[in-house]
Every structure is written in structure tokens, then in C-alpha cells.
Amino acid sequence: MYLSKFFVPITRNLPTDAKIKSHQLMLRAGMIKQSSAGIYSWLPLGFKIMKKIEQIVREEQNRIGAQEMLMPTIQSADIWKESGRYDDYGEEMLRIKDRQGREMLYGPTNEELVTDIFRSSVKSYKSLPQILYHIQWKFRDEIRPRFGVMRCREFFMKDAYSFDLSDEDAKKSYNKMFYSYIKTFNRLGLKAIPMSADTGPIGGDLSHEFIILADTGESQIYADKKIFEIDFKKYNFDNESLQKMREDFSSIYAVTDEKYNEKMFNERVKKANQIKTKGIEVGHIFYFGDKYSKPLNGLIDSKDGKKIAVKMGSYGIGISRLVGATIEANYNSEVMKWPKSISPFDVVIIPNLSKNNTENLEKAEKIYKDLKKQNIDVLLDDVDENMSNKFKKHDLIGIPYQIILGSKSEKDKFEFKELNSKIEILSLEAIKLKLKKD
Ligand code: P5A
């Protein structure tokens, strides 16, 4: 992609309500544009990053045997009346009437709809377990949408739903998902801490939030540093090992302010290990048994012929929120550096084009073609502007590697820079190796 052709409306003008760095950066770098309060258009740069996040989430869901589907955004109010949540959900639900006067709503979540799909197709324990998921827009009419994509009204979520015969089996599904979340956030370059949580409007008695540390987060966090030493790679993908992993995490102190107890924190965590900061909830998982299957008649024949309500859990990841959360975790001193796994491009070529330097542009185009052939996703900054402006712009776009064609470049060697590190002078072959190796 040539930057001159790429639709990235970089701007200096910020609305006064852009209070946190991710919101400011996303607007400045032309990643999103607000269309009304808490509702955003995703412009090409922001959209590309969000799609990369979505793909990693998808791969890790598929890996544990969850199956992707797609449910609509608009739902009938009837199933919500059956579950009893139509009234409970309150003002956050956007209610709509169609031309026949039927009550509809823009889905804030999908427990009811997926239970309806399940009850009409699955009858026997032989078809269990099942995990279904989709990645779809949700709408919650938040009273105070704020912080850009972090707390908005329309947002993109991965939501998965598990169906099991017994509580015991359902906890196995829960453990698989717990593991999958740790792995997913790790691939996104984030250190997420699982914390046992309250269940709110989703319900149930077992729940974990996955929280990343950031001083602009909405929840206050108290945790023991040791939690970062747990390495998910040492656990196998069998239930015994996954249960052990969940217990290992639970054995280390990590809570949000709702569950905080100062005395216990000081007793259990030595001073040097105490983390007291803010955090952002990027995922939330729930086990609620038959809370929805019972009222909605999601029944299955068990082995002994009895009809029992299927045991369910639901598992959410805020995909659009993760774009903002990743920025909060990685944007420092005016420089954004995307983790390699979700960077909008693998590398950017920045030729010095001052004094109409066509030679540098030609060189850049040659490198561009060569890297493209190797399947490296490359951006060429062919915009005619001075180098200092270019660098400022790329500090916002955040591509982690730069090839600079400037005064220090030699005939076959170029300046290669990893953001926040020193420049090296390298041949194109050495650069390719670097881009591959990391
Ligand atoms: C789990 C999946 C649920 O909705 N039902 C289906 C369950 N959980 S949740 O915690 O309410 O939401 C899951 C994740 O979605 C993100 N999220 C938001 N992102 C942006 N703006 C919002 N207003 C918003 N609300 C929730 C969070 O990442 C949350 O963990």
C-alpha cells in the first residue's frame, strides 16, 4: 500500500471529550470517526487492526473446538420475555418496533437467541458437548459512553456459548475457555489477569473477568506480581491440567475493588509484590447452568431417558475494546508501537523525498516490490513532506519496523529501525531476516 493512496485522515484537532490516550490516538491517526455518541465508523487503518485481533480470537476459539456461526443483531423481544430478562435488562436495551408493531431489540448479548437455536435442534445428550460462537456487533445504550471505543454503545464482541449435560462437564468447557483466553491475550501481546468476578445481568455463580493493567482503566486492581509468572504453556490441554491452571491463577491474590480487603491484601502479598493500579476488562466468562435453558425449555434427553435442562456458560471478548486497550498498554511518550501480531503493516519504508529526490523513491519502490513478493505486508510512505513530519506521523500509526532511505543509507544498505530502539544499517537480506525472525 502506498501511503498517498491510503485513506488515513490524520488530524490534529481533538474533541475536548477525548480524555484518554487511546481515544486521542485513534482519532488523531484516523482510525475511527464518531458518528454519534458512543457509535463509531471504523476507517481503514482502525478496521485493519480490529480485523487482525478478530482473526486471532477466531483461531484460538476454533482451536478449542468452538464452532463459528453468525446470529443477527436484531432480535425478537419474545425470547427475552420467556427468559424474564426483557424487563430486567432495563434502559441499556435498545428497543425497536417493526412496521407490524412487533417488539424487537438490538441485541446486547445472545444467551436467549442461542438457547432458542439449541432447543429447536438438539434433543439428545449424544450431541453434547457443544460450543458455538459468533463475532457480531452489540448495542448497549450505556448511560455514559466514554473513552472512545472502550465504553461505547455499539461495539464488536466475540461471544461464545457452551452446552453440556452436567455441571461437571460444563466446568470442563469453562476451563477450556479460560485457557483459550489466556492464550488469545498472550498472542495479542497483552498480559491479562483473570479475576473472579460478579456476574451482573448475565447471572450465574462462577465468573472471571480478564483484565489488563493500564492507569486509564475503569476498574481499580489489587494484585500480586507473582500472577505474571504463571506460564500457560506448561499446562496440557486435558481437564486435569486446565483445572490446575485455573486453581494456580486463583491461588494468587488478584481482585477488583469490589472484592478488595486491605487487611487480606497486606497479609497475603508482600509489599514489593503489591500491584495497585487500574485495569481494563477485555474479556468476561460466566457459568450459569440452567438459568436460560430452564425458562426457555432447552431440554435434552439424558442417558436414563429423563429430560433435563442443558447446562450453559457464556464467554465474551470485547474485540473493538481491545483495539483501545492495546493502545493503552503500548502507547508511551507519544510513540505507539503495535505488537507484531496485530500491526496494520509488517514494515514501513520511509524514503527522504525532500529536494524532489526521485532516486530515493525509485529505491523505495524496488524494496517495496521485493518485500511484497515475500508476502511481507509493507507500507510505502511516498508522501512529499519533510522527514521530521513523516516520523511524527509514523509514531502515531505505530508500525513497529521502519526502513529509512535517508542520509545514512548506503548503496545496498539501509537504515532499519525498530520503534523505541536504535537505528541499524543493514542489507535488504538482513532486514528480511529480521522481519521474519521476530
Ligand atoms: C459473555 C458473552 C457478556 O455479555 N454474554 C455473552 C456475556 N459479557 S460482558 O462482560 O457483558 O461483555 C463481554 C465483553 O464485551 C466488552 N464490552 C464492551 N466493549 C465496549 N463497550 C462496551 N460498552 C462494552 N460492554 C462490554 C468487554 O470487553 C466485556 O468483557
Residues whose N, C-alpha, C, O or C-beta is under 5 A from the ligand:
A	BS01	P5A	P108 T109 N110 V149 M150 R151 C152 F155 M157 D159 A160 I202 E281 V282 G283 H284 S314 Y315 G316 I317 G318 R321
